[in-house]
Amino acid sequence: MHSITNLRSSLAGLVVLSAFVAPAFAATTVQIGASGKTYASSAVQCASNPVTGQMAPKVDAGLFNPKPLVSAVVALNGSPLKTVTAADPTAAVWLAVGSNAVVVALSKRVADRYAFTVGAGQCSVPDTSGNLLSADGTLEYAASGKSYATVTPGCAMNPATGQPQPFVHLFDNGNFLLNVSVNGLPLTQLSARRPHTPVFLRGGLNVISAANGSLSTDYFVRDGGSGSCVLP
């Protein structure tokens, strides 16, 4: 095995993440409203709130390919947040735990509604200070020694979505039975029969876990950027 250096110094600043969605979108990144003129993120992201400096749930919402004089009001749970225009078409919407209704209103009669649910602790960053990096910085080993993952995301076609997405590879570091989840959603199970798997990343913060029953749970934190990428 490569010699190991402490992860804390090598990954400094990793969890200070942000996500930005431009007016041109990939299909996996956003959802388009019924009007065809507005959009919102397809999933809740975790990013650093510039006001609090803490990781928090967030989506982007605004105008989709707007004409020059179009504007709309973005509201969260009935409270207006921002007027978006062709020159400034995106609003960052920071969500609360529970059910959230994001509305992009083009007029009193035309408004698109988007629903998001945030679980308790959804954007909590697990303590990975006990994880270690390989000497060349390409692999991160869990503190338990039962799993490891590539550090820098690659880009590949996600067969589940048919779109190119950033991904990392997760490995079983022995004949362990590991239940793998991403952002709290079960993904697959690693074992001697299946010792590794690609893990595709959504936009923003991604928390990958590998649980060996009740004995241990390994965590890896990765930034998925916008959630899309360009194949080499």
C-alpha positions as CSV (number, residue, x, y, z in Angstrom):
1,M,0.0,0.0,0.0
2,H,1.1,3.5,-0.7
3,S,2.4,5.5,2.3
4,I,-0.4,7.5,3.8
5,T,-0.8,11.2,4.7
6,N,-3.4,12.8,6.8
7,L,-6.6,13.8,5.0
8,R,-7.2,16.9,7.0
9,S,-4.4,18.9,5.5
10,S,-4.7,17.4,2.0
11,L,-8.4,18.1,1.6
12,A,-8.5,21.4,3.3
13,G,-11.4,23.5,2.0
14,L,-13.2,20.5,0.3
15,V,-16.4,21.1,2.1
16,V,-16.6,24.8,1.3
17,L,-18.7,24.1,-1.8
18,S,-21.0,26.1,-4.0
19,A,-23.2,25.4,-7.0
20,F,-24.2,27.6,-9.9
21,V,-26.7,26.8,-12.6
22,A,-26.4,28.8,-15.9
23,P,-29.2,29.5,-18.3
24,A,-28.2,26.6,-20.5
25,F,-29.0,23.3,-18.7
26,A,-28.3,19.6,-18.8
27,A,-31.4,17.4,-18.5
28,T,-30.2,15.9,-15.2
29,T,-29.5,19.3,-13.6
30,V,-32.9,21.1,-13.7
31,Q,-36.6,20.7,-14.2
32,I,-38.6,22.9,-16.5
33,G,-41.9,24.3,-15.4
34,A,-45.2,23.8,-17.1
35,S,-45.0,27.2,-18.8
36,G,-41.8,26.3,-20.4
37,K,-40.3,29.6,-19.3
38,T,-39.0,28.8,-15.8
39,Y,-36.9,26.2,-14.1
40,A,-35.7,24.9,-10.8
41,S,-32.9,22.5,-9.8
42,S,-33.9,18.8,-10.2
43,A,-32.7,18.0,-6.7
44,V,-31.7,19.6,-3.5
45,Q,-28.1,20.5,-3.3
46,C,-25.9,21.2,-0.3
47,A,-23.7,24.3,-0.5
48,S,-22.0,26.8,1.8
49,N,-24.5,29.5,2.8
50,P,-22.7,32.9,2.3
51,V,-24.7,34.4,5.2
52,T,-24.0,31.7,7.8
53,G,-20.9,30.1,6.4
54,Q,-22.5,26.7,7.1
55,M,-23.5,23.9,4.8
56,A,-27.3,24.2,4.0
57,P,-29.8,22.8,1.5
58,K,-30.3,24.9,-1.6
59,V,-31.9,24.9,-5.0
60,D,-31.6,27.4,-7.9
61,A,-34.7,28.7,-9.6
62,G,-35.5,31.3,-12.3
63,L,-36.1,32.0,-16.0
64,F,-35.5,29.4,-18.7
65,N,-34.0,31.0,-21.9
66,P,-35.7,34.3,-21.2
67,K,-36.5,37.0,-23.7
68,P,-35.0,40.4,-23.0
69,L,-38.0,42.0,-21.3
70,V,-39.2,39.0,-19.3
71,S,-39.1,39.0,-15.5
72,A,-40.5,36.8,-12.7
73,V,-40.8,36.7,-9.0
74,V,-39.2,33.8,-7.2
75,A,-40.9,32.9,-3.8
76,L,-40.3,30.3,-1.1
77,N,-43.3,29.1,0.9
78,G,-45.3,32.2,-0.1
79,S,-42.5,34.7,0.7
80,P,-41.0,36.6,-2.3
81,L,-37.2,36.3,-2.5
82,K,-36.1,37.9,-5.7
83,T,-37.2,39.3,-9.0
84,V,-35.3,37.6,-11.8
85,T,-34.7,39.1,-15.2
86,A,-33.0,38.2,-18.5
87,A,-29.9,39.9,-17.2
88,D,-30.0,38.1,-13.9
89,P,-32.1,35.0,-14.4
90,T,-31.2,32.9,-11.4
91,A,-32.1,33.0,-7.7
92,A,-30.5,30.9,-5.0
93,V,-33.2,29.5,-2.7
94,W,-32.1,28.2,0.7
95,L,-34.5,25.6,2.0
96,A,-35.7,24.7,5.5
97,V,-36.1,21.2,6.9
98,G,-39.4,19.7,5.8
99,S,-41.6,20.5,2.8
100,N,-40.7,23.6,0.6
101,A,-42.7,25.1,-2.2
102,V,-40.7,27.2,-4.7
103,V,-42.8,29.3,-7.1
104,V,-41.6,31.2,-10.1
105,A,-44.4,33.7,-11.0
106,L,-44.3,35.3,-14.5
107,S,-47.6,37.0,-13.7
108,K,-50.7,36.7,-11.5
109,R,-52.0,34.0,-13.8
110,V,-48.8,32.2,-14.9
111,A,-46.7,30.6,-12.1
112,D,-44.7,27.4,-12.0
113,R,-44.5,25.5,-8.7
114,Y,-41.7,23.2,-7.6
115,A,-41.8,21.0,-4.5
116,F,-38.7,20.0,-2.4
117,T,-38.4,18.0,0.8
118,V,-35.4,18.4,3.0
119,G,-34.7,15.7,5.6
120,A,-33.3,16.5,9.1
121,G,-29.5,16.6,8.9
122,Q,-29.5,16.2,5.1
123,C,-26.6,18.6,4.6
124,S,-24.7,17.7,7.7
125,V,-21.1,16.9,6.8
126,P,-19.8,13.7,8.5
127,D,-16.5,13.8,10.3
128,T,-13.9,12.4,7.8
129,S,-10.8,13.7,9.6
130,G,-9.8,10.1,10.4
131,N,-9.7,9.2,6.7
132,L,-6.3,9.1,5.0
133,L,-4.9,9.8,1.6
134,S,-2.5,7.7,-0.4
135,A,1.0,9.3,-1.0
136,D,0.0,10.4,-4.5
137,G,-3.3,11.9,-3.3
138,T,-5.4,9.9,-5.7
139,L,-7.1,7.6,-3.1
140,E,-8.9,8.2,0.2
141,Y,-8.9,5.4,2.7
142,A,-11.7,5.3,5.3
143,A,-10.5,5.3,9.0
144,S,-11.8,1.7,9.4
145,G,-9.6,0.5,6.5
146,K,-12.6,-1.3,5.0
147,S,-13.1,0.9,2.0
148,Y,-11.5,3.5,-0.1
149,A,-12.5,5.9,-3.0
150,T,-10.9,7.9,-5.7
151,V,-10.4,11.5,-4.8
152,T,-10.8,13.4,-8.1
153,P,-14.1,12.8,-9.9
154,G,-14.0,11.6,-13.5
155,C,-16.6,12.0,-16.2
156,A,-18.6,9.2,-17.7
157,M,-22.0,8.4,-19.1
158,N,-24.5,7.5,-16.4
159,P,-26.5,4.6,-17.7
160,A,-29.4,5.4,-15.3
161,T,-29.9,8.9,-16.8
162,G,-28.2,8.7,-20.2
163,Q,-26.3,11.8,-19.4
164,P,-22.6,12.4,-18.7
165,Q,-22.0,13.0,-15.0
166,P,-19.0,13.3,-12.6
167,F,-18.3,10.1,-10.7
168,V,-15.8,8.5,-8.3
169,H,-15.0,4.9,-7.8
170,L,-15.6,3.2,-4.4
171,F,-13.7,0.0,-3.4
172,D,-14.2,-2.7,-0.9
173,N,-10.8,-3.0,0.8
174,G,-11.2,-6.7,1.8
175,N,-14.0,-9.3,1.9
176,F,-16.4,-7.0,3.7
177,L,-20.2,-6.7,3.1
178,L,-20.7,-3.0,2.6
179,N,-24.1,-1.3,2.1
180,V,-23.4,1.8,-0.1
181,S,-25.6,4.9,0.0
182,V,-25.3,8.3,-1.6
183,N,-26.9,11.3,0.1
184,G,-28.9,8.8,2.2
185,L,-30.2,6.8,-0.7
186,P,-29.2,3.2,-1.0
187,L,-27.0,2.5,-4.1
188,T,-25.6,-1.0,-4.1
189,Q,-23.8,-3.6,-1.9
190,L,-20.1,-4.3,-2.1
191,S,-18.6,-7.7,-1.2
192,A,-16.0,-10.2,-2.5
193,R,-18.3,-10.8,-5.5
194,R,-18.6,-7.1,-6.3
195,P,-15.6,-5.3,-4.8
196,H,-16.0,-1.9,-6.4
197,T,-18.6,0.4,-8.0
198,P,-18.8,3.8,-9.7
199,V,-20.7,6.4,-7.7
200,F,-22.2,9.1,-9.9
201,L,-22.5,12.5,-8.2
202,R,-25.3,15.0,-8.3
203,G,-24.7,18.8,-8.2
204,G,-23.2,20.2,-5.0
205,L,-22.2,18.2,-1.9
206,N,-22.4,14.4,-2.0
207,V,-22.0,12.2,1.0
208,I,-21.1,8.6,0.2
209,S,-21.4,6.0,3.0
210,A,-20.3,2.4,3.2
211,A,-21.8,0.6,6.2
212,N,-20.5,-2.8,7.4
213,G,-23.7,-3.6,9.3
214,S,-23.7,-2.1,12.8
215,L,-19.9,-2.5,13.1
216,S,-18.7,0.6,11.2
217,T,-19.8,3.2,8.6
218,D,-17.3,4.8,6.3
219,Y,-17.9,8.3,4.8
220,F,-16.5,10.1,1.8
221,V,-17.4,13.7,0.8
222,R,-17.3,14.8,-2.8
223,D,-18.2,17.9,-4.7
224,G,-20.3,17.1,-7.8
225,G,-20.1,20.7,-9.2
226,S,-23.1,21.3,-11.4
227,G,-23.9,17.6,-11.6
228,S,-23.0,17.4,-15.3
229,C,-19.7,17.2,-17.1
230,V,-18.2,17.0,-20.7
231,L,-16.9,13.7,-21.8
232,P,-13.2,13.7,-22.8
